Amino acid sequence: MGTKMRRRLVLKSTAAALFAPALAHAQGSGAPVKLAMVEALSGAFANTGEAVFRNLLWAVERVNQRGGLRLPGGSRPLVLARYDSKGSTEEALSGLRAAIDDGAHAVLQGNSSSVAAALVEAVNKHNEREPSRQLVYLNYSAVDPILTNERCSFWHFRFDAHADMRMAALMQVLREDRTVRSCYLIGQDYSFGQAVLREARRQLGVLRPDVQVVGDELHPLGRIKDFMPYAAKIKASGATAVVTGNWGNDLTLLVKAAREVGFEGKFYTFYGNALGAPAAIGEAGVGRVIAVADWLPNVQTAQSEAFYRAFRQRFPRPGDDYVHMRMQLMVEAFAQAAETAGGVAAAPVAQALERVSVSLAGQSGAMRASDHQFQQTLVVGVMDRQGEPGVRFDVEGSGYGFRVVRVIAPSQAEQPTTCKMPRPA
């Protein structure tokens, strides 16, 4: 038996055990509708993939608990399958091919814009070649703006705010922060990280021309184990703030190193609110770490609190509280689109997704048909001690949470698009 065949069989047998929770709540009577998560489940970013899986699993269970997809001829349950990309574009494409062979109706991915770009191209080609096996691509985290601009696709739908939208939200806070006199820009050296730094420099020039950019640096993605040399350069630069789109261990290790060298400036981040970063920076982050998100646990509404408590009840293990509203809305949007389309054929589902509008626990969002960029409220939070005003919930048992300091309405978060979308005949 060949190596690829053995790996495929191991993948399927592992999946059978892992997907039992999703199947346990399946109430539909018809054939399952397969959602394929293609994500890094081993390697440097395995923790991010597992955290995404918990979110998607919870969303799938919720749909199945109410009876699954209500379609003509009977209801059908959702089934979540997972394919390990190992953080590699090649492995992600292999996972996509395996998912198609396994009869997936949608592929779900997000933790890497370079992987996302490859998947968009692959899905486009596959759907053109094999119209009887088409599928849609649901993106929950890959935020390089080109994915809904130059490389927009009829089959691709992004449910996270893209990098320019996130940066604009952060800048609403930074432009009023007069303690920031100089910035060090640092990011991962791939399409997303490059886009973040490019947009940070542009927006600083427009909104805070008085702020000096004292560093602009890219580093290899997921390969740096020791960020001390980078942290030392940040401190030596005299920067009073760092702007970064880093995520996963690349963020955690960076903020740990910054703390160890005694950097006392602020961190304006895309993902500083989770996956080990608050615990890593500790007390030094109080009032200094700022993060942008589509939702935060300390959004001050009863619906939001109930949503967060329900997730914690489902996943009570310490450290498993990485919950994202957008991933829940994404699965709800797929369910609504399939029911509107009256089935799970990819083209009708995609047409319905273009017009989808969903709400959950007080958060609402709607898909923009022109580029398939989801439009939703964004929030900016500042790290503080649990128990301080506005910080009822901490993050991952760290004792620190994020107090919401700015709410950006969808109309304010929206950005123009250059998408010229080719559509199927």
C-alpha positions in Angstrom: 0.0 0.0 0.0 1.4 3.4 -0.9 2.3 6.2 1.6 -0.5 8.4 0.4 -3.1 5.7 0.6 -2.0 4.8 4.2 -2.2 8.4 5.2 -5.7 8.7 3.7 -6.9 5.6 5.6 -5.4 6.9 8.9 -7.1 10.3 8.2 -10.5 8.7 7.7 -10.2 6.4 10.7 -9.1 9.2 13.0 -11.9 11.3 11.6 -14.5 8.7 12.4 -13.6 8.9 16.1 -13.3 12.7 16.2 -16.6 13.5 14.4 -18.7 11.4 16.8 -19.8 14.4 18.8 -21.1 16.2 15.6 -23.0 13.0 14.5 -24.4 12.4 18.0 -26.6 15.4 17.7 -27.7 14.9 14.1 -31.5 14.8 13.9 -32.1 15.0 10.2 -33.4 11.9 8.4 -31.8 12.4 5.0 -28.2 11.9 3.8 -25.7 14.0 5.7 -24.4 17.3 4.3 -20.7 17.2 4.5 -18.6 20.3 5.6 -14.9 19.7 5.2 -12.5 21.7 7.4 -9.0 21.9 5.9 -6.7 23.3 8.5 -3.4 22.9 10.3 -4.0 20.2 13.0 -0.4 19.4 13.5 2.8 21.4 13.5 3.4 25.0 14.8 -0.2 26.1 14.4 -2.0 23.0 15.5 -3.5 24.9 18.5 -5.2 27.3 16.1 -6.7 24.5 14.0 -8.0 22.7 17.1 -9.6 25.9 18.4 -11.3 26.4 15.0 -12.6 22.9 15.1 -14.3 23.4 18.5 -16.0 26.5 17.1 -17.2 24.8 13.9 -18.3 21.6 15.8 -20.4 23.7 18.2 -22.1 25.5 15.3 -22.8 22.2 13.5 -24.2 20.7 16.7 -26.6 23.7 17.1 -28.0 23.2 13.5 -28.4 19.5 14.1 -30.1 19.9 17.5 -32.9 21.9 15.8 -33.3 19.1 13.2 -30.6 19.8 10.6 -31.2 21.5 7.3 -35.0 21.7 6.5 -35.0 20.8 2.8 -37.7 19.5 0.4 -38.1 15.8 0.9 -37.0 15.9 4.5 -34.3 17.3 6.8 -30.6 16.5 6.5 -28.0 16.7 9.2 -24.6 18.5 8.9 -21.5 16.4 9.3 -18.1 18.1 10.0 -15.0 16.4 8.6 -11.5 17.6 9.2 -8.4 17.3 7.0 -4.9 18.2 8.3 -3.1 20.7 6.1 -0.1 20.6 8.4 0.3 24.3 7.7 1.3 23.5 4.1 -0.3 24.7 0.9 0.4 21.4 -0.8 -1.2 19.4 2.1 -4.2 21.8 2.0 -4.7 21.1 -1.7 -4.4 17.4 -1.0 -7.0 17.8 1.8 -9.3 19.6 -0.6 -9.0 16.7 -3.2 -9.7 14.2 -0.4 -12.7 16.2 0.7 -14.1 16.3 -2.8 -13.6 12.6 -3.2 -15.4 12.1 0.1 -18.4 14.0 -1.2 -18.0 17.4 0.6 -20.5 20.1 -0.2 -18.4 22.9 1.2 -14.7 23.4 2.2 -14.0 25.5 5.3 -10.6 27.1 5.8 -9.1 30.3 7.2 -5.8 30.2 9.0 -3.5 31.3 6.2 -4.2 33.7 3.3 -1.6 32.0 1.1 -3.4 28.7 1.5 -6.7 30.4 0.9 -5.5 31.9 -2.4 -4.4 28.4 -3.5 -7.8 26.9 -2.5 -9.7 29.6 -4.3 -7.9 28.8 -7.5 -8.3 25.1 -7.0 -12.0 25.3 -6.3 -12.5 27.6 -9.3 -10.8 25.0 -11.6 -12.5 22.0 -10.0 -16.0 23.6 -10.2 -15.5 24.4 -13.9 -14.2 20.9 -14.8 -16.7 18.9 -12.7 -20.0 20.7 -12.5 -21.7 17.6 -11.0 -19.3 17.8 -7.9 -19.1 21.5 -7.3 -18.7 22.9 -3.8 -18.5 26.3 -2.1 -15.6 27.7 -0.1 -16.4 29.3 3.3 -13.5 31.4 4.7 -13.5 32.3 8.4 -10.1 33.9 8.9 -8.0 34.4 5.8 -8.1 38.2 5.6 -5.7 39.2 2.7 -7.8 41.9 1.0 -7.0 40.5 -2.5 -9.3 37.5 -1.8 -12.4 39.8 -2.2 -10.7 42.2 -4.6 -8.4 41.1 -7.4 -8.9 37.4 -6.7 -12.6 37.4 -5.8 -14.5 34.3 -6.8 -18.1 33.4 -7.1 -17.4 30.2 -5.1 -15.6 31.9 -2.2 -17.2 33.7 0.7 -15.3 35.5 3.5 -16.9 35.8 6.9 -14.1 37.7 8.7 -13.3 41.4 8.2 -10.3 41.7 5.8 -7.0 43.2 6.9 -7.8 46.7 5.7 -11.1 46.7 7.6 -9.4 45.4 10.7 -6.6 48.0 10.4 -9.1 50.8 10.0 -10.9 49.7 13.2 -7.6 49.6 15.2 -6.7 53.0 13.8 -9.9 54.5 15.2 -8.3 53.9 18.6 -4.7 54.6 17.7 -5.4 58.0 16.1 -6.7 59.2 19.5 -3.9 57.7 21.5 -1.4 60.5 22.1 1.0 58.2 24.0 1.9 56.7 20.6 4.7 58.7 19.1 6.5 56.1 17.1 5.6 52.6 15.8 7.4 49.4 14.9 5.6 47.4 12.3 6.3 43.6 12.3 4.6 40.8 10.6 4.7 37.3 9.0 6.4 37.2 5.6 3.5 36.1 3.4 0.7 37.8 1.6 -1.4 38.6 4.7 1.5 39.9 6.8 2.7 42.0 3.9 -0.8 43.5 3.5 -1.0 44.3 7.2 2.2 46.2 7.2 1.5 48.0 4.0 -1.9 49.2 5.2 -0.6 50.1 8.6 2.0 52.4 7.1 -0.6 53.9 4.7 -3.2 54.6 7.4 -0.7 56.0 9.8 0.4 58.4 7.2 -3.2 59.6 6.7 -4.5 59.5 10.3 -1.3 60.1 12.4 1.4 61.7 10.2 3.1 62.8 13.4 3.8 59.2 14.3 7.3 58.0 13.1 7.6 54.5 11.8 10.9 53.3 13.3 10.8 49.7 12.0 9.1 47.8 9.3 10.0 44.1 9.4 8.8 40.7 8.1 9.9 37.4 9.5 9.4 33.7 8.3 5.9 32.3 9.0 5.8 29.7 11.8 9.6 29.1 11.8 10.9 31.5 14.4 11.4 29.8 17.8 13.3 32.7 19.4 11.9 36.2 19.0 14.4 37.8 21.4 16.5 39.4 18.6 13.3 40.9 17.1 12.2 42.1 20.6 15.6 43.6 21.2 15.4 45.6 18.0 11.9 46.8 18.9 13.1 48.1 22.2 16.2 49.6 20.8 14.2 51.5 18.2 12.5 53.6 20.9 9.0 52.6 19.6 6.1 53.4 21.8 3.8 51.0 20.0 4.0 47.8 17.9 1.5 47.1 15.1 1.3 43.5 14.1 -1.0 41.0 12.4 0.8 38.0 13.9 -1.2 35.1 15.0 -0.7 31.7 16.7 2.8 31.0 18.2 4.3 33.8 16.1 2.3 36.3 18.2 2.7 34.5 21.6 6.4 34.1 21.2 6.8 37.7 20.1 4.9 39.2 23.1 6.8 36.9 25.5 10.1 38.1 24.1 9.0 41.7 24.3 8.1 41.3 27.9 11.4 39.7 28.7 13.5 42.5 27.2 11.4 45.1 29.1 9.5 46.7 26.2 6.9 49.0 27.8 5.1 50.2 24.7 1.7 49.2 23.4 0.8 46.3 21.1 -1.9 47.1 18.5 -2.9 43.6 17.3 -5.2 41.7 15.1 -5.2 38.6 17.4 -3.8 39.6 20.7 -6.9 38.6 22.6 -6.5 34.8 22.4 -4.4 31.7 21.9 -1.9 32.3 24.6 -1.0 35.9 24.0 -2.7 37.4 27.2 -1.1 34.8 29.4 2.3 35.3 27.7 2.4 39.1 28.2 0.8 39.0 31.6 0.6 42.1 33.8 2.7 44.1 31.4 -0.2 44.0 28.9 -2.8 45.8 31.2 -3.9 48.9 29.2 -1.2 48.2 26.6 -2.5 45.3 24.4 -5.2 46.3 22.0 -7.0 43.9 19.8 -9.7 44.1 17.1 -12.3 41.4 16.6 -15.8 40.8 15.2 -16.9 40.1 18.8 -15.4 39.8 22.3 -16.7 37.9 25.4 -17.0 41.1 27.3 -19.4 42.8 24.9 -21.9 44.2 27.4 -25.2 42.5 26.5 -27.2 39.7 28.1 -27.3 37.8 24.8 -23.6 38.0 24.4 -23.0 36.7 27.9 -25.4 33.8 27.4 -23.6 32.9 24.1 -20.2 32.9 25.8 -21.4 30.9 28.8 -23.0 28.3 26.5 -19.8 27.8 24.7 -17.9 27.4 28.0 -20.4 24.8 29.1 -19.9 22.8 25.9 -16.1 23.1 26.2 -15.3 23.4 29.9 -11.6 22.5 29.8 -9.3 25.4 30.9 -7.9 27.2 27.9 -10.7 26.0 25.5 -12.6 29.3 25.5 -11.4 30.5 22.0 -14.9 31.3 20.6 -15.6 33.3 17.5 -19.0 34.7 16.6 -18.1 34.9 12.9 -17.6 31.1 12.7 -21.1 30.6 14.2 -22.6 33.0 11.8 -20.8 31.4 8.9 -22.4 28.0 9.6 -25.8 29.6 10.2 -25.4 31.4 6.9 -24.7 28.1 5.0 -27.7 26.5 6.6 -29.9 29.4 5.7 -28.6 29.5 2.1 -29.1 25.8 1.6 -32.7 26.0 2.9 -33.4 29.0 0.7 -31.9 27.2 -2.3 -33.9 24.1 -1.5 -30.9 21.9 -1.6 -27.1 21.7 -1.4 -26.1 22.1 -5.0 -23.2 24.5 -5.0 -24.4 27.1 -7.6 -27.9 27.7 -6.0 -26.3 27.8 -2.5 -23.7 30.3 -3.7 -26.5 32.5 -5.2 -28.4 32.3 -1.9 -25.2 33.1 0.1 -24.8 36.3 -1.8 -28.1 37.5 -0.3 -27.8 36.0 3.2 -28.4 38.0 6.4 -28.0 36.2 9.7 -28.2 37.1 13.4 -27.1 35.2 16.5 -26.9 36.3 20.2 -27.3 40.0 19.2 -24.7 40.0 16.5 -25.8 40.4 12.9 -24.2 40.4 9.5 -24.9 40.3 5.8 -23.0 39.2 2.8 -22.1 41.8 0.2 -22.9 40.3 -3.2 -20.4 42.3 -5.2 -17.3 40.7 -3.7 -18.6 38.1 -1.1 -17.2 40.0 1.8 -19.4 39.7 5.0 -20.3 43.0 6.6 -20.6 43.0 10.4 -19.9 45.0 13.5 -16.3 45.1 14.7 -15.1 45.8 18.2 -11.8 47.0 19.7 -10.8 45.9 23.2 -8.0 46.7 25.6 -6.5 44.1 27.9 -7.3 44.5 31.6 -7.5 42.4 34.7 -10.5 40.2 35.2 -12.9 41.8 37.6 -12.1 45.4 36.5 -15.1 47.3 35.1 -16.1 45.9 31.8 -14.0 42.7 32.2 -16.3 40.0 33.5 -14.6 37.2 31.6 -10.9 36.5 31.3 -9.1 34.7 28.4 -8.0 31.1 28.6 -7.8 31.2 32.4 -5.1 33.9 32.3 -6.8 36.3 34.7 -6.8 38.9 31.9 -9.6 39.8 29.5 -10.5 42.6 27.0 -12.6 45.6 27.8 -14.5 46.9 24.8 -13.5 50.4 24.1 -14.8 50.9 20.6 -17.7 49.5 18.6 -17.6 50.0 14.8 -20.9 49.6 13.0 -21.0 47.6 9.7 -21.5 50.9 7.7 -18.3 52.3 9.3 -16.3 49.1 8.9 -17.2 48.7 5.2 -14.4 49.2 2.6 -14.7 49.7 -1.1 -13.9 46.7 -3.4 -12.2 46.4 -6.8 -13.8 42.9 -7.4 -14.8 42.1 -11.0 -16.3 38.7 -10.3 -16.6 36.2 -13.1 -19.9 34.3 -12.7 -20.9 30.9 -14.0 -23.1 31.0 -17.1 
